[in-house]
Amino acid sequence: MFFTLYLCAMLKHGAFVFIFSVFFLSLSHAQRVVRYELHVKDTLVKFTDKTKRAIAVNGQIPMPTITFTQGDTAEIVVYNEMDEETSLHWHGLILPNKEDGVPYLTQMPIAPHSVYTYRFPIVQHGTHWYHSHTGLQEQIGMYGSMILNKRKDDPGFRKGIDDLPTLPVIISEWTDYNPANIHRMLHNATDWFAIRKGSTQSYAEAIKEGHLGTKIVNEWKRMLAMDVSDVYYDKFLINGLPSSQYGNFKAGDKVRLRISNAGASTYFWLNYAGGKITVVANDGNDVEPREIDRLMIAVSETYDVVVTIPEDNKAFEFTATSEDRIGYASLLLGEGEKVFANRLPRLRYFEGMKMMNEMMKMNGRLDDMGMKMSMNKMDMNVVMYQEISPTVEKGMQKYSAGSRSKIKTLNYAMLKSPEKTTLPANAPVKELRFELTGNMNRYVWSMDNRVVSETDKILINKGENVRMIIYNGSMMRHPMHLHGHDFRALNGQGEYAPMKNIIDIMPMETDTLEFNANMEGNWYFHCHILYHMMSGMGRIFSYQNQAPNPLISNPKYAKRKLYADDRMFHIMAENDFATNGNDGMLMIQNTRWSMGTEWRLGYNDMHGYETETHIGRYIGRMQWFMPFIGFDWRHRHAGPMNYIERNIFKQYNTKDNRVQMSLGFNYVLPMLTSFQAEIFGTGYVRLQLMREDIPLSRRLRGSFMINSDKEYMAGMKYIMTRNSAINVHYDSDMGAGLGLVLSY
């Protein structure tokens, strides 16, 4: 009816009305407002047998799936009903900078018990998701699917793909631990998560698997055990459930799964029991269909895949298995007899450790041995996959799946855009080079050995083409995400390079990305593993000469708050209540600084008391070196002979009565042994060798200490829970003891 009236008006009033009407129609379509109201509220959940705090939006986890069509205007009203700040980031969307949802960078956080409205045009299509960008809220429920439909009159509309039945699929993890405590534990080098996952790679396990030499070389090069994921998770979820079923399908039906990985730190293998998987889009951008057997989805990445229901009266399982293979979530497509996907076997960690030993040099840097790797074409973890091949060949070809494997997996070189994606040809080019750096021992993640708070914004000019060449010099893979822009991943497809906003960069890979700087603002570029980002692995791109953001009224205060994440101090404490005395420690550390106190309290005058305090700063890329200032205070009532005891340098020993300042340093030697050299105010020198937490078995840890004061200690502790252990030890001053160790 409207079209008939419009046509009559065109004929009656001529070309002017025709032009005006076309403009009116396009304007009215572009201004179609789609509104959502989101109520953010604390809640309690029970994904395991424990009731824990989470954050629900509109009473659900994950957050509601929100859907728009390209050309709409999104209006999203957020009601923060919590007692803490929050925010929402629209992952992968191209939008005005002040709507991007990064607190203290693009907006101030949404205050407790307040209302905030995001409003922005939908200028793209594809599978995306949204999540909190405040603290660690994403880990406990603040994530949801965001589907941007393609208009049917879009020239790129693909019949047989874009008109298929679709199912939003959002993958996530759940932990019963408080995420803030997880963050603290990671920085304090706990191996409790490895114990829970069965990936400790202790000496007893190494001997059992014939890899004692591998373990010794690993620690000689000052490396911790091999792992592919930092955190132990209690559950893995698809659309908020460990398992769910979607019926009403018959043989031959095709289903488009719009998959988002909303995990805070988990990569997932995607497998389908019904046969092949056809990849049709990545990060919200169309790609030429690729048929594969399985694929890895990086943290925060999205894929659209098409699967076929092969038979009637059966339900075929689609699984998302954590990269460390400790668990999975699944959905069943169809009704009837259940057909399960293959379960992925345990990783061969010592094979991975052996590979890591070959790649790591004694200075802590990777030796790429002449390999030029990019775009996930070579999977460095394949040596750990039991289902690929039990055989490990000589030479670097062993690290590729190769022809032996009949499993076809996806890599970025296989992605091809259906349309040309070239950037403006005459634009100036700004080239940037980064190395992804990290220190697993202290859980410091950085770029070029600097965290966000140690850098200035990277200034770019509107209109120029920005090229980033990124090398991963760490032993972890990193999903690097750029806000506000899609970039071309230069993968060998020339003019048809795929457009992405996440690039998963594996160890020793060098990847090249490029984008046109066409959206003014301050944009975050960071690793999307939540705990890596919070530790400082990122940068901020800022456009030259742009107008100030009206939402940031106090830029200095906002900058200070933004930088607070990676400057955060983390506390650890331990106390041994033993039969021969009480000893313990308290440590407060951040990215560069460490403040620690140790104490030993005897039960009689002979044992007395002593305490040592050190304040130091970690130096260097690997942070093996820490100069410090110290204070040593000790006193005990000893016999006459002890007062004339000398140390190994023939200096009169003051270990029984000492109240002195000192200067010194700690240095990590091979075998992860700490060497400490210290000179006190009187010129007295002390040297010390010490190692704690030697992994003797899965739960048994050894330790020793010897110093130039002729003091020594040796002990073993058995880890019972995350916060408790039984300890037996011998101390040269306090004798033998058995105790209960409580730790935080």
Secondary structure, DSSP 8 states (H G I E B T S, - for coil): -HHHHHHHHHHHH-HHHHHHHHHHHHHHHHT-EEEEEEEEEEEEE-SSSS-EEEEEETTBSSEEEEEEETT-EEEEEEEE-SSS-B--EEET----GGGS--BTTTB--B-TTEEEEEEEE----EEEEEE--STTGGGGT-EEEEEEE--TT-TT--TTTTTS-EEEEEEEEE-SS-HHHHHHHHHTT--HHHHHHT----HHHHHHTT-HHHHHHHHHTT-----S-S---SEEEETTBSEEEE----TT-EEEEEEEE--SS--EEEEETTS-EEEEEETTEEEEEEEESEEEE-TT-EEEEEEE--STTEEEEEEEEETT-S-EEEEEESSSEEE---------HHHHHHHHHHHB-TTS-B--TT--B-TT-S-TTGGG-TTT-S---SSGGGGS-TTT----B--GGG---SS-----TTS-EEEEEEEEEEETTTTEEEETTB-GGGS--EEE-TT-EEEEEEEE-SSS-EEEEESS--EEE-SS-GGG--EESEEEE-TTBEEEEEEE--S-SEEEEEE-SHHHHHHT-EEEEEETT----TT-S-HHHHHHHHHHHHH--EEEEEEEEETTEEEEEEEEE-SSEEEEEEEEE-SSTTT-EEEEEEEEE-BSSS--EEEEEEEEEEE----HHHHT-B-TTS-B--TTEEEEEEEEEEEEEGGGEEEEEEEETTS-EEEEEEEEEEESSSSEEEEEEEETTS-EEEEEEEEEETTEEEEEEEETTTEEEEEEEEE-
